[in-house]
């Protein structure tokens, strides 16, 4: 049985480490990293078939952090899961260290796909999901996208592909925090109804609160029951989740906290 209290404590720890990494580096993207932590926590500690002792095992589930600028969140999650030592996190964005601003699959155990250029991750996830079927290896592929990322045309090519090849082992999750670097997604380039768009592309679509573990696992359980269709979860989230002055504030897409702000953030994440 999944212990939601344990997951909540892990999520707090992951958020603390995310803030620490970015503060130490004086570089990085806090808002979108904090918004997706509960999703990552649910996947890595309650769902995905992965093993930090054997990070390349052939039948492991795959995860693609399509929004690669939120790398601090995945690095902190991997450290909590046992892929990295906590002290390795503080080499984030440092010269001659492995934890780059965007994830590099050749340098970091647990990273299944190098990402950074928005829009490309879902295509890679589609390739992995198709390979599972062609090679008759039973695994699932999980892809986490930003809502601003859906403005990239390549996402929609991948959406067509996933339906064409009936990739029912592919789950795409949209971190729907409503903000991007220049403003709200509606102001920059309105997405309209994401649910209607993906439904018209042949996907099975769910919408949830991306900070509610019960709803997250409900969506994951539904995913396991859908046949012949890829599944999209629209996870409504709060940018900067967990730190009051960062929540729903566009400037915290890539702002770096000063010393006083850092201390306040760490206090709130206790």
HELIX and SHEET records of a PDB file:
HELIX    1   1 UNK A    4  UNK A   25  1                                  22    
HELIX    2   2 UNK A   31  UNK A   35  1                                   5    
HELIX    3   3 UNK A   37  UNK A   46  1                                  10    
HELIX    4   4 UNK A   52  UNK A   54  5                                   3    
HELIX    5   5 UNK A   68  UNK A   70  5                                   3    
HELIX    6   6 UNK A   71  UNK A   81  1                                  11    
HELIX    7   7 UNK A   86  UNK A   91  5                                   6    
HELIX    8   8 UNK A  121  UNK A  134  1                                  14    
HELIX    9   9 UNK A  148  UNK A  151  5                                   4    
HELIX   10  10 UNK A  153  UNK A  164  1                                  12    
HELIX   11  11 UNK A  185  UNK A  189  1                                   5    
HELIX   12  12 UNK A  194  UNK A  200  1                                   7    
HELIX   13  13 UNK A  213  UNK A  223  1                                  11    
HELIX   14  14 UNK A  250  UNK A  253  5                                   4    
HELIX   15  15 UNK A  259  UNK A  268  1                                  10    
SHEET    1   A 5 UNK A  62  UNK A  65  0                                        
SHEET    2   A 5 UNK A 141  UNK A 146  1                                        
SHEET    3   A 5 UNK A 170  UNK A 176  1                                        
SHEET    4   A 5 UNK A 231  UNK A 236  1                                        
SHEET    5   A 5 UNK A 204  UNK A 209  1                                        
SHEET    1   B 2 UNK A 179  UNK A 180  0                                        
SHEET    2   B 2 UNK A 183  UNK A 184 -1                                        
END                                                                             
